[in-house]
Amino acid sequence: MLSILASSLAAAQPPSKVARIGYLSAGGARSPNVEGLLQGLRDLGYVEGQNLVIEHRYAEGHVARLPGLAVELVRLPVDVIVTGGTPATRAAKQATSTIPIVMTAMGIDPVASGLVASLAQPEGNLTGVTALGAELWEKRLALLVNAANPNATCLREVTAVTQALGVQLHPLEIRDAGAFEPAFAALAQEPPDALAICWDALTGTYARPIAGFAIRHHLPTLAPMKVYVQAGALLAYGTNIAGQMRRAADYVDKLLKGARPADLPVERPLEFELVINLQTARALGLTLPAMLLFQATEVIR
């Protein structure tokens, strides 16, 4: 595996004023990914309780709450809004056209979706870091037979690849926290050969129940992020989100110092990871190829 991280997070002088940053996500409180953002800010001289205040707003899996939470951050006000995931980014962009927004953990193309004009010149008040989408699914599909999918964009991407490979796909759409139990019941009645998890804050929040269900029903799980494997999924291949969050801190710092979002190009991911959970493999009765384990960025034993 080749990982490259171009970091400009050099030692910095502590900021002289208190910065107020809003963090908005559809997921649950204090996602592990936020720690990457905080570490990046600490590296730049920002310390919570001294020269930094972070206003956290989490929708706890209820996407419909995001617009109201975004408005709360705008009314405080905050100096910069950092968003985790596509729904949060859309909500923040709808709530303000003046407060700078740094998007992270994006599972869709921000240009094709209309969020920014281009990666090089985003225009407006939105910039940040985005993740690869369709081009990674072909790699993930090495173990994919059937999929459960909570995101329409993800569904289109996976459908295109599965059709090309002749793989049968059975999507299940998860729109809010209350949809998981019906989805689990449907899967139990007609079990697939494997379960793929589309990436967003909602499925990330419920990563542990999803993994637990899959293990009980002997379903290998293929995920897009490390957090799912830490919760019990079999393996994940995708963007290193913690690293992206550290990069987001650099954007926040530049914006606080007067840079315009329109002048900061959107960054595509530079660091990827393959994470495997051997505990889950043993629970499923699977023996994974030695070469796959050798190539893994991290193996949870």
BAMI-851068 format. One record per residue (C-alpha): residue in one letter; x, y, z. Coordinates in nm, 4 decimals, padded with zeros to 6 digits. Layout:
(A, (X, Y, Z))
...
//
This chain:
(M, (00.0000, 00.0000, 00.0000))
(L, (00.1356, 00.3441, -00.0917))
(S, (00.0425, 00.6271, 00.1393))
(I, (00.1480, 00.9862, 00.0851))
(L, (00.0555, 01.2683, 00.3180))
(A, (00.1623, 01.6155, 00.2184))
(S, (00.1382, 01.8178, 00.5344))
(S, (00.1926, 02.1873, 00.5782))
(L, (00.1158, 02.1765, 00.9485))
(A, (00.4442, 02.3280, 01.0593))
(A, (00.4981, 02.4661, 01.4068))
(A, (00.2992, 02.7851, 01.4383))
(Q, (00.2769, 03.0804, 01.6711))
(P, (-00.0265, 03.0540, 01.9034))
(P, (-00.3166, 03.2676, 01.7729))
(S, (-00.3683, 03.5868, 01.9711))
(K, (-00.7512, 03.5890, 01.9748))
(V, (-01.0115, 03.3337, 02.0728))
(A, (-01.1394, 03.1475, 01.7677))
(R, (-01.4944, 03.0108, 01.7694))
(I, (-01.5452, 02.7145, 01.5367))
(G, (-01.8694, 02.5317, 01.4700))
(Y, (-01.8666, 02.1594, 01.3973))
(L, (-02.1770, 02.0133, 01.2315))
(S, (-02.2437, 01.6438, 01.1669))
(A, (-02.5379, 01.4110, 01.1103))
(G, (-02.3678, 01.1559, 01.3332))
(G, (-02.3435, 01.1041, 01.7056))
(A, (-02.1613, 01.3135, 01.9618))
(R, (-01.7836, 01.3348, 01.9564))
(S, (-01.7061, 01.1156, 01.6590))
(P, (-01.3509, 00.9718, 01.6665))
(N, (-01.2816, 01.1650, 01.3470))
(V, (-01.3155, 01.4946, 01.5353))
(E, (-01.0003, 01.4072, 01.7286))
(G, (-00.8043, 01.4404, 01.4049))
(L, (-00.9356, 01.7950, 01.3649))
(L, (-00.8516, 01.8814, 01.7247))
(Q, (-00.5004, 01.7401, 01.6925))
(G, (-00.4443, 01.9418, 01.3784))
(L, (-00.5605, 02.2565, 01.5538))
(R, (-00.3369, 02.1844, 01.8534))
(D, (-00.0421, 02.1467, 01.6177))
(L, (-00.1195, 02.4967, 01.4929))
(G, (-00.1289, 02.6473, 01.8413))
(Y, (-00.5034, 02.6322, 01.9144))
(V, (-00.6020, 02.5031, 02.2588))
(E, (-00.9624, 02.4512, 02.3695))
(G, (-01.0448, 02.6654, 02.6707))
(Q, (-00.7644, 02.9117, 02.5943))
(N, (-00.7765, 03.0508, 02.2422))
(L, (-01.0281, 02.8093, 02.0922))
(V, (-01.3975, 02.7374, 02.1439))
(I, (-01.5667, 02.4616, 01.9447))
(E, (-01.9449, 02.4574, 01.9219))
(H, (-02.0474, 02.0965, 01.8469))
(R, (-02.3824, 02.0229, 01.6837))
(Y, (-02.4785, 01.6595, 01.6131))
(A, (-02.8000, 01.5367, 01.4543))
(E, (-02.7627, 01.1912, 01.6200))
(G, (-02.8674, 01.0151, 01.3010))
(H, (-03.1667, 01.2402, 01.2302))
(V, (-03.0677, 01.4247, 00.9127))
(A, (-03.3799, 01.6424, 00.9240))
(R, (-03.2344, 01.8186, 01.2297))
(L, (-02.9304, 01.9480, 01.0411))
(P, (-03.0808, 02.2686, 00.8944))
(G, (-03.1883, 02.3871, 01.2395))
(L, (-02.8513, 02.3013, 01.3915))
(A, (-02.6742, 02.4865, 01.1114))
(V, (-02.8846, 02.7957, 01.1780))
(E, (-02.7906, 02.7739, 01.5489))
(L, (-02.4218, 02.7924, 01.4576))
(V, (-02.4789, 03.0854, 01.2241))
(R, (-02.6700, 03.2782, 01.4907))
(L, (-02.4059, 03.2331, 01.7639))
(P, (-02.2135, 03.3304, 01.5442))
(V, (-01.9015, 03.1247, 01.4727))
(D, (-01.5942, 03.2258, 01.2727))
(V, (-01.5769, 02.9058, 01.0660))
(I, (-01.8043, 02.6016, 01.0284))
(V, (-01.6473, 02.2581, 00.9806))
(T, (-01.8884, 01.9983, 00.8430))
(G, (-01.8687, 01.6220, 00.8670))
(G, (-02.0359, 01.4564, 00.5676))
(T, (-02.2509, 01.5600, 00.2746))
(P, (-02.5858, 01.6302, 00.4519))
(A, (-02.4146, 01.8564, 00.7053))
(T, (-02.2302, 02.0408, 00.4296))
(R, (-02.5526, 02.1034, 00.2382))
(A, (-02.7255, 02.2281, 00.5540))
(A, (-02.4426, 02.4667, 00.6386))
(K, (-02.4264, 02.6027, 00.2844))
(Q, (-02.8011, 02.6675, 00.2915))
(A, (-02.7745, 02.8417, 00.6286))
(T, (-02.5025, 03.0924, 00.5384))
(S, (-02.3351, 03.2450, 00.2366))
(T, (-02.0883, 03.4510, 00.4403))
(I, (-01.9383, 03.2347, 00.7171))
(P, (-01.6543, 03.0214, 00.5735))
(I, (-01.7311, 02.6473, 00.5605))
(V, (-01.4684, 02.3713, 00.5595))
(M, (-01.6191, 02.0433, 00.4388))
(T, (-01.4758, 01.7065, 00.5440))
(A, (-01.5680, 01.3379, 00.5103))
(M, (-01.7447, 01.4004, 00.1805))
(G, (-01.8655, 01.0834, 00.0126))
(I, (-01.9730, 01.2524, -00.3110))
(D, (-01.8137, 01.4672, -00.5788))
(P, (-01.8647, 01.8272, -00.4552))
(V, (-01.8448, 01.9611, -00.8120))
(A, (-02.0952, 01.7202, -00.9684))
(S, (-02.3304, 01.7781, -00.6741))
(G, (-02.3181, 02.1550, -00.7213))
(L, (-02.1599, 02.2373, -00.3857))
(V, (-01.8563, 02.4063, -00.5429))
(A, (-01.7869, 02.5416, -00.8904))
(S, (-01.4613, 02.3471, -00.9267))
(L, (-01.1937, 02.1912, -00.7074))
(A, (-00.9343, 02.4491, -00.8096))
(Q, (-01.1675, 02.7476, -00.7740))
(P, (-01.4549, 02.6540, -00.5412))
(E, (-01.6081, 03.0051, -00.5346))
(G, (-01.8543, 03.1091, -00.2635))
(N, (-01.7884, 03.0356, 00.1040))
(L, (-01.7207, 02.6611, 00.0821))
(T, (-01.3898, 02.4751, 00.0568))
(G, (-01.2185, 02.1844, 00.2312))
(V, (-01.1261, 01.8228, 00.1669))
(T, (-01.3192, 01.5571, -00.0202))
(A, (-01.2881, 01.1812, -00.0648))
(L, (-01.2830, 00.9552, -00.3682))
(G, (-01.6107, 00.7895, -00.4578))
(A, (-01.6742, 00.5565, -00.7489))
(E, (-01.3078, 00.4965, -00.8295))
(L, (-01.2569, 00.3120, -00.4993))
(W, (-01.5576, 00.0810, -00.5221))
(E, (-01.3975, -00.1348, -00.7878))
(K, (-01.1213, -00.2172, -00.5394))
(R, (-01.3703, -00.2787, -00.2608))
(L, (-01.5827, -00.5037, -00.4803))
(A, (-01.3271, -00.7833, -00.4585))
(L, (-01.5416, -00.9203, -00.1739))
(L, (-01.8764, -00.7647, -00.2623))
(V, (-02.1677, -00.9774, -00.3800))
(N, (-02.4696, -00.7943, -00.2431))
(A, (-02.4848, -00.4528, -00.0792))
(A, (-02.6844, -00.2478, 00.1690))
(N, (-02.6682, 00.1180, 00.0830))
(P, (-02.7862, 00.4338, 00.2629))
(N, (-02.6822, 00.6963, 00.0089))
(A, (-02.8325, 00.7620, -00.3355))
(T, (-02.5009, 00.8813, -00.4796))
(C, (-02.3221, 00.5807, -00.3399))
(L, (-02.5938, 00.3596, -00.4836))
(R, (-02.5374, 00.4967, -00.8324))
(E, (-02.1622, 00.4476, -00.8017))
(V, (-02.1878, 00.0898, -00.6760))
(T, (-02.4559, -00.0001, -00.9306))
(A, (-02.2337, 00.1103, -01.2166))
(V, (-01.9458, -00.1073, -01.0969))
(T, (-02.1547, -00.4136, -01.0110))
(Q, (-02.3216, -00.4065, -01.3518))
(A, (-01.9813, -00.3964, -01.5182))
(L, (-01.8651, -00.6938, -01.3104))
(G, (-02.1875, -00.8926, -01.3406))
(V, (-02.2507, -00.8806, -00.9646))
(Q, (-02.6087, -00.8891, -00.8361))
(L, (-02.6874, -00.5947, -00.6110))
(H, (-02.9652, -00.5702, -00.3505))
(P, (-02.9673, -00.2127, -00.2121))
(L, (-03.1371, -00.1142, 00.1101))
(E, (-03.1842, 00.2576, 00.1711))
(I, (-03.1359, 00.3845, 00.5267))
(R, (-03.2721, 00.7357, 00.5633))
(D, (-03.2774, 00.7825, 00.9423))
(A, (-03.2052, 00.6046, 01.2685))
(G, (-03.5451, 00.4354, 01.2740))
(A, (-03.4804, 00.2541, 00.9456))
(F, (-03.2139, 00.0165, 01.0745))
(E, (-03.4382, -00.2421, 01.2398))
(P, (-03.6615, -00.2857, 00.9306))
(A, (-03.3480, -00.3126, 00.7170))
(F, (-03.2013, -00.5770, 00.9465))
(A, (-03.5280, -00.7703, 00.9348))
(A, (-03.5276, -00.7616, 00.5541))
(L, (-03.1685, -00.8819, 00.5414))
(A, (-03.2422, -01.1649, 00.7843))
(Q, (-03.5317, -01.2874, 00.5700))
(E, (-03.3246, -01.2945, 00.2515))
(P, (-02.9559, -01.2994, 00.3526))
(P, (-02.7050, -01.1827, 00.0912))
(D, (-02.3578, -01.3292, 00.0490))
(A, (-02.1911, -01.0138, 00.1795))
(L, (-02.2821, -00.6690, 00.3065))
(A, (-02.1312, -00.3432, 00.1814))
(I, (-02.1764, -00.0276, 00.3873))
(C, (-02.1989, 00.3104, 00.2207))
(W, (-02.0210, 00.5867, 00.4011))
(D, (-02.2020, 00.8679, 00.5804))
(A, (-02.2423, 01.0021, 00.9319))
(L, (-02.5590, 00.7981, 00.9921))
(T, (-02.4060, 00.4579, 00.9174))
(G, (-02.0908, 00.5651, 01.1013))
(T, (-02.2922, 00.6385, 01.4135))
(Y, (-02.4547, 00.2940, 01.3923))
(A, (-02.1402, 00.1106, 01.2816))
(R, (-02.1380, -00.1172, 01.5876))
(P, (-02.5011, -00.2395, 01.5580))
(I, (-02.4482, -00.2961, 01.1846))
(A, (-02.1338, -00.4999, 01.2477))
(G, (-02.2996, -00.6943, 01.5289))
(F, (-02.5914, -00.7883, 01.3072))
(A, (-02.3576, -00.8947, 01.0266))
(I, (-02.1504, -01.1179, 01.2561))
(R, (-02.4606, -01.2830, 01.4036))
(H, (-02.5840, -01.3620, 01.0522))
(H, (-02.2397, -01.4630, 00.9208))
(L, (-02.2174, -01.1793, 00.6678))
(P, (-01.8724, -01.0528, 00.5651))
(T, (-01.8856, -00.6733, 00.5760))
(L, (-01.7045, -00.4394, 00.3393))
(A, (-01.6747, -00.0793, 00.4577))
(P, (-01.5260, 00.2482, 00.3364))
(M, (-01.3594, 00.3679, 00.6589))
(K, (-01.1532, 00.2437, 00.9517))
(V, (-01.4186, 00.3360, 01.2093))
(Y, (-01.6457, 00.0593, 01.0769))
(V, (-01.3735, -00.2048, 01.1168))
(Q, (-01.3013, -00.0829, 01.4687))
(A, (-01.6718, -00.1424, 01.5348))
(G, (-01.6538, -00.4994, 01.4003))
(A, (-01.6786, -00.4872, 01.0189))
(L, (-01.4487, -00.7308, 00.8368))
(L, (-01.2458, -00.4862, 00.6303))
(A, (-01.2346, -00.1340, 00.4970))
(Y, (-01.0504, 00.0311, 00.2129))
(G, (-01.0706, 00.4031, 00.1638))
(T, (-00.9609, 00.7487, 00.2638))
(N, (-00.7857, 00.8046, 00.5955))
(I, (-01.0491, 01.0368, 00.7433))
(A, (-00.8485, 01.1179, 01.0575))
(G, (-00.5704, 01.2421, 00.8303))
(Q, (-00.8209, 01.4456, 00.6311))
(M, (-00.9494, 01.6048, 00.9485))
(R, (-00.5958, 01.7101, 01.0381))
(R, (-00.5703, 01.8684, 00.6927))
(A, (-00.9007, 02.0468, 00.7565))
(A, (-00.7392, 02.2187, 01.0541))
(D, (-00.4961, 02.3841, 00.8132))
(Y, (-00.7917, 02.5265, 00.6179))
(V, (-00.9507, 02.6536, 00.9390))
(D, (-00.6282, 02.8246, 01.0398))
(K, (-00.5915, 02.9990, 00.7027))
(L, (-00.9539, 03.1164, 00.7085))
(L, (-00.9194, 03.2507, 01.0615))
(K, (-00.6171, 03.4465, 00.9434))
(G, (-00.8134, 03.6125, 00.6640))
(A, (-00.7971, 03.3813, 00.3640))
(R, (-01.1066, 03.3559, 00.1439))
(P, (-01.2657, 03.0126, 00.0903))
(A, (-01.2815, 03.0843, -00.2835))
(D, (-00.9023, 03.1114, -00.2910))
(L, (-00.8407, 02.7754, -00.1205))
(P, (-00.8668, 02.4827, -00.3669))
(V, (-01.0608, 02.1760, -00.2521))
(E, (-00.8147, 01.8992, -00.1718))
(R, (-00.8588, 01.5396, -00.2793))
(P, (-00.7323, 01.2644, -00.0465))
(L, (-00.3627, 01.1788, -00.0413))
(E, (-00.3666, 00.9002, 00.2168))
(F, (-00.5567, 00.5711, 00.1950))
(E, (-00.5773, 00.2716, 00.4254))
(L, (-00.6736, -00.0954, 00.4187))
(V, (-00.7879, -00.2069, 00.7641))
(I, (-00.8792, -00.5672, 00.8503))
(N, (-01.0466, -00.7077, 01.1620))
(L, (-00.9093, -01.0595, 01.2243))
(Q, (-01.1404, -01.1061, 01.5242))
(T, (-01.4353, -01.0685, 01.2884))
(A, (-01.2758, -01.2999, 01.0323))
(R, (-01.2426, -01.5703, 01.2974))
(A, (-01.6023, -01.5165, 01.4114))
(L, (-01.7141, -01.5651, 01.0499))
(G, (-01.4942, -01.8718, 01.0046))
(L, (-01.2913, -01.7035, 00.7300))
(T, (-00.9230, -01.7490, 00.6515))
(L, (-00.7930, -01.4392, 00.4766))
(P, (-00.5103, -01.4591, 00.2197))
(A, (-00.1677, -01.3885, 00.3648))
(M, (-00.0992, -01.1351, 00.0873))
(L, (-00.4092, -00.9359, 00.1840))
(L, (-00.2930, -00.9204, 00.5454))
(F, (00.0565, -00.8198, 00.4321))
(Q, (-00.0846, -00.5314, 00.2282))
(A, (-00.3054, -00.4055, 00.5127))
(T, (-00.2290, -00.0713, 00.6700))
(E, (-00.3612, -00.2030, 01.0020))
(V, (-00.4778, -00.5439, 01.1245))
(I, (-00.7015, -00.5562, 01.4319))
(R, (-00.6198, -00.8819, 01.6097))
//
